[in-house]
């Protein structure tokens, strides 16, 4: 560190901006929002995401294709450690938990991540993961974005779905991944970009 106060006002603002990037990534990937996913990365940023390694633009295409048949996806950021290398570069390690439900016809997408499909061919499965995003985040023209991401995969578990526990009743708000999730509709109605 170059003698800069890691907890001064400027650093705290940077920390909040970086944290916001990670939260926006989770919402964008879970809502299949391509623009939202791209906005947290610098153009041409590299992502090493297990089966996909390359520019972020290709990662987003890969996610959209792989996630299309997945009805449920939830990414959760936990521990977050931001270490400033200098005023415009930070190394960020974020623990991420993922829960996704794969219907029977999406087993091929699942096998990309696990090395093989799991469970009976006619049964849905839930995948639970524990991973870490290891990001190099850069500030350019006053804006923080991810310049490189490496996904460290620590643990995965696949459980065959025995009973679909969510039986929605009239009036319940149910998550969607088609651009019409409740938060997306509300954001549009409030004029948020």
Legacy VTK file of the C-alpha trace (Angstrom):
# vtk DataFile Version 3.0
C-alpha trace
ASCII
DATASET POLYDATA
POINTS 193 float
0.000 0.000 0.000
1.284 3.447 -0.841
0.660 5.114 2.518
-2.937 6.038 1.673
-5.485 5.718 4.467
-7.465 2.561 3.618
-10.393 3.844 5.651
-10.391 7.528 4.715
-13.422 9.005 2.960
-12.080 8.435 -0.563
-11.250 4.793 0.218
-14.642 4.232 1.844
-16.359 5.602 -1.256
-14.274 3.226 -3.397
-15.176 0.297 -1.152
-18.891 1.046 -1.466
-18.626 1.385 -5.248
-16.795 -1.943 -5.527
-19.277 -3.670 -3.219
-22.126 -2.297 -5.351
-20.488 -3.812 -8.478
-20.607 -7.272 -6.928
-24.216 -6.933 -5.817
-25.236 -5.662 -9.260
-23.491 -8.658 -10.846
-25.561 -11.050 -8.725
-28.831 -9.370 -9.647
-27.922 -9.188 -13.345
-26.892 -12.846 -13.651
-29.937 -14.045 -11.700
-32.290 -11.929 -13.839
-30.473 -12.830 -17.116
-29.800 -9.140 -17.716
-27.014 -9.062 -20.310
-26.515 -5.296 -20.161
-26.358 -5.392 -16.365
-23.730 -8.161 -16.443
-21.571 -6.256 -18.929
-21.798 -2.983 -16.975
-19.816 -4.336 -14.017
-16.816 -5.260 -16.211
-14.508 -3.169 -18.342
-14.937 -4.013 -22.052
-12.665 -6.906 -22.970
-12.144 -7.927 -19.327
-11.118 -11.573 -18.922
-13.141 -14.052 -16.888
-11.888 -17.517 -15.934
-15.163 -19.192 -14.980
-14.373 -22.913 -15.093
-15.700 -24.160 -18.442
-15.511 -20.655 -19.919
-12.265 -18.671 -20.053
-12.130 -15.534 -22.169
-13.505 -12.038 -22.688
-16.497 -11.037 -20.574
-18.616 -10.479 -23.674
-18.320 -14.209 -24.447
-18.984 -15.060 -20.805
-22.298 -13.216 -20.929
-23.287 -15.067 -24.122
-22.308 -18.372 -22.468
-24.321 -17.572 -19.326
-27.398 -16.538 -21.321
-27.340 -19.802 -23.300
-26.551 -22.011 -20.296
-29.035 -20.356 -17.946
-31.959 -20.048 -20.386
-33.625 -23.339 -19.279
-32.834 -22.763 -15.586
-35.917 -21.380 -13.851
-34.264 -20.507 -10.540
-30.862 -18.938 -9.901
-29.723 -17.156 -6.759
-26.221 -15.762 -6.213
-25.378 -14.495 -2.731
-22.249 -12.496 -1.827
-20.932 -13.125 1.675
-17.449 -12.295 2.951
-15.920 -9.488 0.939
-12.310 -8.409 1.321
-11.089 -5.400 -0.659
-7.334 -4.769 -0.725
-6.162 -1.632 -2.490
-2.945 -2.089 -4.454
-2.904 1.634 -5.244
-5.506 4.344 -5.722
-6.856 2.873 -8.986
-6.438 -0.897 -8.458
-7.927 -3.265 -5.910
-7.803 -7.017 -5.378
-11.224 -8.235 -4.222
-12.041 -11.680 -2.845
-15.771 -12.355 -2.488
-17.359 -15.524 -1.190
-20.348 -16.447 -3.339
-23.033 -19.049 -2.702
-25.192 -20.151 -5.596
-28.449 -22.063 -5.624
-29.863 -23.123 -8.975
-32.623 -25.519 -9.964
-32.133 -27.494 -13.161
-35.212 -29.083 -14.730
-34.711 -32.487 -16.381
-34.211 -30.966 -19.852
-31.352 -28.764 -18.536
-29.058 -31.600 -17.449
-26.603 -30.781 -20.256
-26.105 -27.270 -18.822
-25.464 -28.823 -15.416
-22.929 -31.289 -16.765
-20.808 -28.357 -18.038
-20.220 -27.413 -14.398
-19.915 -30.802 -12.755
-18.378 -33.107 -15.331
-21.595 -35.147 -15.639
-25.334 -35.026 -15.098
-26.812 -36.166 -11.803
-29.979 -37.807 -10.593
-32.702 -39.617 -12.487
-33.088 -38.388 -16.081
-36.694 -37.325 -15.408
-35.989 -35.469 -12.132
-35.056 -31.851 -11.490
-31.986 -31.197 -9.365
-30.863 -28.348 -7.143
-27.205 -27.356 -7.306
-25.605 -25.636 -4.324
-22.135 -24.133 -4.674
-19.553 -22.385 -2.570
-17.073 -20.410 -4.636
-15.039 -17.229 -4.568
-14.751 -14.413 -7.079
-11.166 -13.181 -7.161
-11.404 -9.877 -8.980
-8.926 -7.281 -10.125
-10.976 -4.101 -10.031
-9.711 -0.938 -11.726
-10.793 2.666 -11.502
-10.712 4.477 -14.846
-12.000 8.026 -15.291
-13.320 7.832 -11.724
-15.330 4.633 -12.243
-14.608 1.213 -10.705
-15.203 -1.928 -12.788
-13.835 -5.457 -12.915
-10.818 -5.873 -15.233
-10.250 -9.584 -14.522
-12.213 -12.249 -12.672
-11.079 -15.700 -11.628
-13.699 -18.030 -10.167
-12.284 -20.326 -7.475
-14.654 -23.267 -7.077
-14.498 -24.649 -3.560
-17.524 -26.957 -3.265
-20.613 -28.196 -5.106
-23.537 -30.360 -4.085
-26.350 -31.662 -6.263
-29.609 -32.798 -4.705
-32.447 -34.428 -6.604
-35.700 -32.514 -6.123
-38.180 -34.810 -4.397
-40.989 -32.274 -3.952
-41.404 -28.782 -5.358
-41.921 -26.949 -2.075
-43.001 -23.651 -3.654
-46.707 -23.881 -4.420
-47.623 -20.259 -5.160
-51.014 -18.914 -4.247
-52.875 -16.116 -5.998
-51.186 -12.761 -5.411
-47.745 -14.134 -4.512
-44.796 -12.496 -6.209
-42.662 -15.163 -7.862
-39.137 -14.536 -9.181
-38.729 -14.451 -12.956
-35.767 -14.478 -15.344
-37.432 -13.041 -18.443
-37.039 -9.286 -17.962
-40.317 -9.054 -16.043
-39.210 -9.876 -12.517
-40.972 -7.730 -9.921
-37.850 -5.636 -9.222
-37.313 -5.007 -12.951
-40.923 -3.926 -13.473
-40.771 -1.661 -10.410
-37.442 -0.136 -11.488
-38.906 0.709 -14.913
-42.024 2.234 -13.340
-39.809 4.432 -11.141
-37.691 5.550 -14.113
-34.518 3.759 -13.020
-32.150 2.803 -15.869
LINES 1 194
193 0 1 2 3 4 5 6 7 8 9 10 11 12 13 14 15 16 17 18 19 20 21 22 23 24 25 26 27 28 29 30 31 32 33 34 35 36 37 38 39 40 41 42 43 44 45 46 47 48 49 50 51 52 53 54 55 56 57 58 59 60 61 62 63 64 65 66 67 68 69 70 71 72 73 74 75 76 77 78 79 80 81 82 83 84 85 86 87 88 89 90 91 92 93 94 95 96 97 98 99 100 101 102 103 104 105 106 107 108 109 110 111 112 113 114 115 116 117 118 119 120 121 122 123 124 125 126 127 128 129 130 131 132 133 134 135 136 137 138 139 140 141 142 143 144 145 146 147 148 149 150 151 152 153 154 155 156 157 158 159 160 161 162 163 164 165 166 167 168 169 170 171 172 173 174 175 176 177 178 179 180 181 182 183 184 185 186 187 188 189 190 191 192
